[in-house]
């Protein structure tokens, strides 16, 4: 639809009024009066009847006006799909106001139809460039799909113990009791609400028993609940004074809400008393939220402010002149409602004016030292394309509680959900093994983090161990066991907010037997170390630094080829090359002793060697006589095993002077 001129809008409006007055007369006036009083459920039914009677061609403009009003009612009732369909009909019948595209976009947004919503936001922004509600809506719809894919770690569930077949919403803790607003079939009074079509709301509660289980919900005791709508509570810090929202109903005035207080005596609550905020009797005041210190009462009002419904606050100790709007960081041209103070500087609220996933989203606002606010969307799954609001935490410091949402309910009924941010499960586990890859039972593993943490564990009989970690922390780990040298490793956990399982193994060198040093390479027939040996030699040097009281013999062995003297000389020169390297990186020379054994000490097959070379069995001695009985391929493998570099601990009481 083109953006129309003022003249065209006025002309269309005059035509519509003429047709509406001549078609349905009293019925339409009844619907308009119902809507003006906020009786959206009744008004929607009346508009539907009027709409269905308009079948003549000349009634098309009037039908567009009625469709628009009907859409407004469905929107107020949280029926996004019905509202979107009605707005589409209004546009189809050339409703003479471009805001129909904005409202259609918002309802498509609230129905999770983001691509269609984006198109309608863009259409409206072509007509009204820079409109803040459309700009914020477009930003939210554009990001919504990504936000739903990249969910936070919160776990959201719909508990059965509290929800009825009607609307249940606005949970609020008072100590160990959870209060909430409900329209279930057992509430006070028999009349249906003209606003919602359900029974008028009462305040109910639910407790935990001695086993921590939630008991059956029940109405609060005392004079609190009446045949009118009551709900949306908050409490003084000592829990003895309740602030609540109560409907203001009169046949001669529009529907509104006001804040009342009720006092508790024993387990009963007194009849509500109106809480006077200002002399303004036209505006509505609801959704009270007391700050934990008891200093401020935050609330929602449609008093003139940033637009729509805003969040305000008043000082409970110095009420005169303390009324203030929370400003543009919180309030928008849309609606901001359902404030909740977790601490005196952390505010939660619901808004459809900040970019979000659709409908009302829950936002967290943190007060800065200068008195400003930093606002962030709570993200999915706490927020959805539907209305999400009315959050309460079990206690500060515990990321768990309850909130309200009408997600997944085509009738627009609200239900209560739980949320919890589970602890991150970050673990590091592994094995403590010897050089033959056999488990070292009862090894002691220590882990020290740069966050000040210090943990100790004993490896199980199979050599396994496990530690819980914190994200983004650097750790030093040390493993040791009787009869073995210590091993040290460093590790830094990822800073991402996600569960993680890390693995790390310790290979401990024996004090009582030779330990092969893998991956030391020489050129053929030479004692010169090849560059690729550096990593293994550096690890050997680090092991010596971690065990500063030991001295070692560094030994080299050859295969069976060549004379005894030649191999003895070659192996000794190779052992010296290793020692020279260790000295060059800072290991004291008097801790190192070189030794060449040539081919005089053939290797005995261990469990590890038998696993790597299954043609040999544990205990086989790879001497010349045995090797000559093998196939050429197995002879080559045996020669390779015999060519090795080993170290043997000589003493464990070395002292540097």
N, C-alpha and C positions, 0 to 999 in steps of 0.2 A: 504494500500500500504506500502511495506517495505521501510525503509529509505535507499536510494541507495548510492553506493560509488561514488566518484568524477568521476572515469573512466566510470561508467555506465551512469551518468548524461551527460557527454561529448559525449559519444557514441550516446545516445538517441537524444541529441540536434543536432548532425551532421545528423542523419537520418531524423529528423523533418525538418531541414533546406532544405535538398535535396528534400523532398516531397513537402514542401511548395513552393519552387522555381519552381517546375515542375507542380504545380496545382494551377491555379488561378492567377499566376504570377502578372500581373499589378494590379489586384484587391487587392491582399494581400498587395502589396507595398503601394497602396493608403491607405488602412486601417491603416497600420503601421505609415505612415506619418501623417494621421489624428490624431491618438492617440498620437504621439509624440508632436503634436502641441496643445494637450489638447482638441481636437474637439471630445469629447467622444460620443456625440449623433450620429454624422455622422459615426464615427469609428465603433460604435456598429452595425449599419445597414450594413456596408460593411462587417464586420466580420461575421455577420449572413448569408449573401449571400455566402461567401466563405465556411463557415461551412456546409451549406446545400448542397453544390456541392460535398462534400467529402463523397462518398458513398462506395468506394472500400475498401476492407479489409486492403490492404497495406497502406491506408491513415489514419488508426486509430491513430498512434502516432501524425501525423500532426493535426488531428482533435482535439486531446487533447490540443495542443498548441493554436490553434485558440479559443477553448472553454475557455481557461484560459484568453486570451486577451479580449475576449468578456465579460467575468465575470468582468475583471478590469474596463471596460467601464461602465457596469451596476452599479458597486460599486461606481464609481465616480458620477454617476447620482442619487444615493440614492435609487436605485431599488433593495432592499435587496433580495426579493424573486427570482427575475430573476438572480441576481448575484449568489445566493446560488445554483440555478439549474445549472448554467453554470460551477461553480467550481466543482460540483458533476460530471458533464460530463467530465471535464478535468481529474479528478481522475479516472473515469471509463475507460478513454482511456489512462491511465497510464502516465499522465503528469509527467515529470521527475524531479520534485522539491517538496520537502516536505512542502514548504510554502503554497501549495494549501490547505492543511488541516487547516492551521492557518487562511487563508483567508475565507475558507468555514465556519469555526467556527465563525468568526467575522460576516459574513452575516447571519448565522442562529441566532446568538445573536441579530443582528439588526432586525430580523424578529420575535423576541419574542419566538423562538423555543429553549428554554433554555436547555432542556434535551439533544437534539441533539447537541447543541453547546458545552456543557460540554464534551460530548463524543469525539468530534473532537479536542477540546483543549487538552484533555488528550492524544489522539493519537499523536498529534504533539509534546507534551512535552516528550513523550517516545522517539521521534526521536531527539529532540533538548532540552534536559533538561535545565531548568532554564531560558528559553527565556522570557525576561521581558514582551513582549506584550502578549504572551500566558498566562503567570502567572497572569497578571492583568486581562486579559479577563476571565480566569477561575474563578478568585475571584468574578468578577462582575456577571457572569452568575450564579454562585452558590448562590449569595445573591439576585439576581434580583427578583425571585418569592416572597421572603419574603418582599423585599422593595415595591413591588407592592401591597402586601396585607396590609402592615403597612404604608399606605399613610400618608403624612403630612396633615396639615389642609388647605393647599392652595386649593383654588377653581379655576379651569382652565376652560375657555370657549373659543369657537371660534366665534368671533364677525362677524356679516354679513356686517357691515358698511364699512369695510376696505378690505376684501378679495375678489379677483377676481377669475375667472376660471383658471387662470394661477398661477404663483409663486409670492408670496408676502412675504417678509422677512426683517430681520434686522431693526426692528423699533428703533427709537431713538428720545427722547424728546429734543426739544430746546425751553425752556419756556413752553408755553401752546400749542405749535404746535408739532404734532407727524409726523416726517419724516420717510419714509420707502422706501425700494427698491421693484420694481414691474416689472413684464414682461407682464402686461395686454395688451390687443389688441390695446390700444390707445397710447402706448409709441411711442417715436420718432423713425422714420425709419421703413422700411418695411421688411428688411432682417431678416431671422431666424438665431439664433445663432447656429454655428456648434458645440458648446459645449453642449447646453441643448436642442436644437430643438425648443425652444421658441423664441419669439422676444427678442431683446437685452434689458437689464434692464435700467430703468430710476429711478430717485428719485422723489417721489411724497410726498404729505403731506395731512394731515387732521387736521381740527381745531374744537374747541368747540364754539358753539354760546353762546349768553348771557344767555340761559337757561341751559347751561352745556351739551348740546347735541352735538354729533359729526356730523359735516357737511359732504357733499359729498366729497370724495377724489379728488384731483386735482394735476396736475403736478406743480412742483415748477416753478416760473417765472424767466425769464432771460436766460442766455446763458449756463446754467449748463448741460442740457441734450443734447446728440448728438446721432448719429447713432451707436455709440459704447456702450459698457456696462458701466454704472455708478451706484454706490450704496454704501451701508454700510457707514454711515455717523457718524460724531462726531462733536462737536462744542466747540469753545473757551468759557470760562466762561461768557463772555458778549453776546454770541450768534451771533456775527457779522462775524465770520470766520468759515467756514465749512471745515472739513477734510473729504475726500471721497476716495473711491477706484475706479480706472478706469482701464479698460482692456488695455493691451498692445498687439496689433495685428499687425503682419507683415507676408507677404507671405514667408519670408525667415528665420523666427525665431519662436521659440516655443511661445505658448500663455503664458502670464504672467500678473500680475497686479502691479500697482504702486499707490502711494498715491499722491493726488492732493489737492489743497486748492481753495476755492472760497469765495469771499467777498460779503457781502450783502449791497446793497444800496437801501434804502427804502424797498420795498418788493421783489426786484429782486436780483438774484445771478449772479455773474460775470462768465465769461468763466474760467474753471479750469486751474490752473497753477501747474506744477509738483513740488512736495515737495522733495527736495534732501535729502536723508538720508546718503548714502555712495556712493563711486565711483564704487561699485559692480553693473554692469548692467545686470548680468545674473540672479541673484536672484529676486524673487517676494516680494513685500511689500504691504500689504493691511490691511483691517479691523482696521482702526485707532480708537483710544479711548483717548481723552484728559482727564487728571486728573482734578477734580473740581477746583484745585488751578491754573490750567493752566501751571504748571511746567513741566509735563511729557506728552509725547505722547507715548502711548502703541500701539503696532501693531503686526501683524502676518507676519512671513517671513520664507522662506525655506533656509535662509542662514545656513551654517554649524553650528550646535549647538548640542542639545540633541538628534536630530533625527526627521525625518518628518518635520512638520511645528511647529515652536516654537513661543512663545510670547516674544517680545523684548520691550525695551523702550529707548527713547532718551530724553535728557533734552532740552526743547524748548528754554530755556534762555541761555544755555551754550552747544550748539550742538556739538562743536568740542570735540572729545574724550569721549563723555558721553554715547555712544551706549553701551547697556548691555543686555545680555540674562537673563531672570528672574530665571534661574537655575532649578535644578532637583526637587525642591519642586513643581513647576508649570509644567515644561516641561518634557515630557517623550519621549521614542522612537516613540510614535505615533504622532498624530496631536493635537496641542493646538491652538485654533482660537477664533475669535470674542471676544476680551477682552472688558470689560466695567467697568469703575471706578465709583462706587456709591459714595464713598468718597476717600480721598487721601490714605486711608489704607484698603479699601475694594474693592477687584477685583472680577469680575465675568468673567468666560471664559468657552468655550466649549472644550471638550476633548474626544478622543476615546482611550487614553492611560492610563487614570486612571480607576480603576474598576467602572463599571456603568451598566445601564440597557440595553445598546446596542446602537450602532452608537455613535453619539456625545451626551454627557450629559453635562448639565450646572453645573458648580462647583462655589462655593463661597470660596474665599481665603482672609483671614484676616492677615494683616501684623503685626508681633510681634514687641515689642520694640527693639529687636536686629536686625530687618530688614529681618527676615525669614517670612515664610508664613504658615498658618494653613489652609489646604484645606479640604472642605467637599462637598459631593454630595448633590445637592438640593432635591434629592429623587423624588418619584412619588407623585402627578401627574404632576409636572413640567417636570420631565424627563420621557421618555418612552423608548420602545425598539428601536424607530426610532431616527433620528437626531433631537436634541433639542439644540438651540443655539440662540445667538443674543438677550439677555435680556436687558431691560431698565426699570428703575423705574420712576414713576411719579415725585417723589421727595424723598430726604433722609428722613427717619423716617416714611414713609408711605409704608407698605408692599403691594404694588399694582403696576402693570405695564403691559408690553407686552413682548412677546418673540416669537421665530419662531420654527416651527416643521414641519416635513413631515410625522408625524404619520398618519396612516390610508389612505395614498394616494399611491396607487400602481404605479403611474407614477413617484413618487419621488418628486412631486411638494411641495414646502414649503408654509406654510400658517402662518398667524399671530394669536396668541392666547393671551388672557388676563389672568392675574393671580392676585389673591387677597388673603391675609391672614385675614379672618374675625376676629373681636374681639372675644375673648373668652366670652361665655355667661355663667357666673357663678353667680348664684343667691341663696340667702337663703330666704325662705319664711315660713310662719307659721301663728299661731293664738295666740291671747291673750284671755285667758278664765279665768273664776272664778272657784272656787272649785267645783261648780256644773256643770262645763263644759259649761257654758253659755258665749257668747261673751262679751268682755269688750270693748265697743266702745270708740274711742278717747284716747285710751292708747298711751302713748309716748314711743317709742322704740329708744334707742341710741345704736350705734355700733361703737366701737373704735378698730382699727387695729394696730398691732405693726409696720406697714409700715407708721404710722403717719396719716392714714385716720380717719375721724370722721364724721359719718352720723347720721341723725335723721329723724324719720318718725312718723306719727300718724296713728294708726290702723284705718281701715275702720269701718263702722257701724257693719259689721259682725265679727269684731275682727281680720281680716286678715291683713298681712303686707308683704313687700318684699323689699330686698336690693340687689344691685349688689355687687359682691365681686371680689377680686383679688386672683389668685391662690397662694397657699403656704403661706398665711398670717394667723396669729393667731388673733382672735377677742375676745373682751369682749362685751357682750350684756346685756343691762339693760332695763327692761320694768316696767312701773309704770302708775297708773291712780288715779284720785281723788277717795278717799274712799277705796283704796286698798293698800296693802303693795307692795314694789318693789320686783322684781324677777331678778336674775342675772344668766347668763349662759356664758360659754366659748366654743369657737369653733375654729378649724383650718381647712382651706380649703385645698383640695388636691393639690399637686404640679404638677399633670399630665396636659399636654397640651391638654385638651379636655373640651367640654362643660359639665357643671354639674349643677344640681339643688338639693339643700339641704333643708331639712325641720327641723324646730325646733319650739316648742310651749312653751308658758309661761302660767303657772297657777298662777293667782294672788289671794292672800288671802284677804278676806274682813276685813275691820276695824270694821264694825258695827254688824257682826253676827258671830256665832261660825263657826270654820273651822275644818272639820274632818282631822285627820292625819291618812292616810291609812297605812296598813301593819305594825302595832305595835301588837306584839303577846306576850301573857303570858302563862305560864303553867296553867293547870286547877286548879282552886281554889287557885291560888297563885298570888303574885304581882311581881314575878321575871320576868324581860324582857328576852325573848328568843333571841338568837344570830341573827336570821333573821330580828329582828327589827332594827338593827344598821343602815342600809341604810336609812330608813325613818327618824330615829332620827338625823342622820348627815345632811340630807336635811333640817330638821327643824332648826338645829343649824345654818346652812348657811343662811337660811332666816332671822334669828335673827341678824346675822352679817351684812347682807345687809340692815337691818332696825334698826340701833343702837339706835334710839330714842323711841322705843316702849317697853312697859311692857305687859306681857300676863298672863292670867289665864290658867293653864294647868288642864283640867278636864277629868275625866274618868267616864264612864257610864256602868252599867251592864244590864243584861236582867231581866225578871220578876221573875225568880226563886230565892228562898231564902228569909230570913226576911229582913225588911227594914234596921235594924241596921247592919246586916252582910254585906249586899251589900254596905251600906254607907262606912263601914270600909274598905272593899276590894277595892272599887273604889278609896278611898283616898290614900291607900297604893300604888296602881298602878300609880296614878298621881304623887306621890312622887318619884317613881322609874324613871319616865321620867325626872323629874326635876333634880334628882341626876345625871342622865347621862348627861344632858345639862350642868350642872355645871362642870362636869368632863372634858368636852371638851372646857371649857373656857368661858361659858356664865355666866355673873354676876348674883349672887343669888338674888339680889334685883330687878331684872327684871322679876322674875318668882314667881308665886303664885300657890300653889297646891290646888285642890278642887276635892272632891269626891261627886258625885251626886247619886250614887247607881242606883236605878230604878225609881227615882223621876221625871226624865225628858225624857219621851219616845220621840223618834224621829218623826218629821213630814216629810212625804215623799216629797222630792224635785223632780225637773225635771230629774236630773241625776239618782236618785234612781228609779224613775218610768221607765226610759229607761232600767236600769239594771234589774229591777224586774217588768215586765209589769203586774203582778197580782195585783200590787198596783197602785193607781192613785195619782197624785200630790195633796197634802193637807191632805191625810190620816194621822191620828195620831196613832202611833203604841203602844197604851196603852193596858193594860191587857184585858179590856172589848172587844176591837176590835179584839185582837189576838185570843181570845177564840172562835170567830165566824168563824175562818179560818180552813182549812184542816190541818192535821198534817204537811204536807210538807210546807205549807205557814206559819204555826206557827213557824217552825224552821227557815225559812228565815227572818221573822220579828224579832225573838230573836237575830239573827245574826246582823241585822241592828242596833238594840238597843245597842249591845255591841260595844262600840266605845271609841276612845280617841279624844278629841277636844281641840283646844285652842281658846281663845277669847282675842282680844286686849283690854287692860284696859286703856292705856294712850299712847300718841304719843309725849310726851315732856320730856322723860327721859333724864337726863344729868348725865354722870359719873363724880364723883368728885375725 
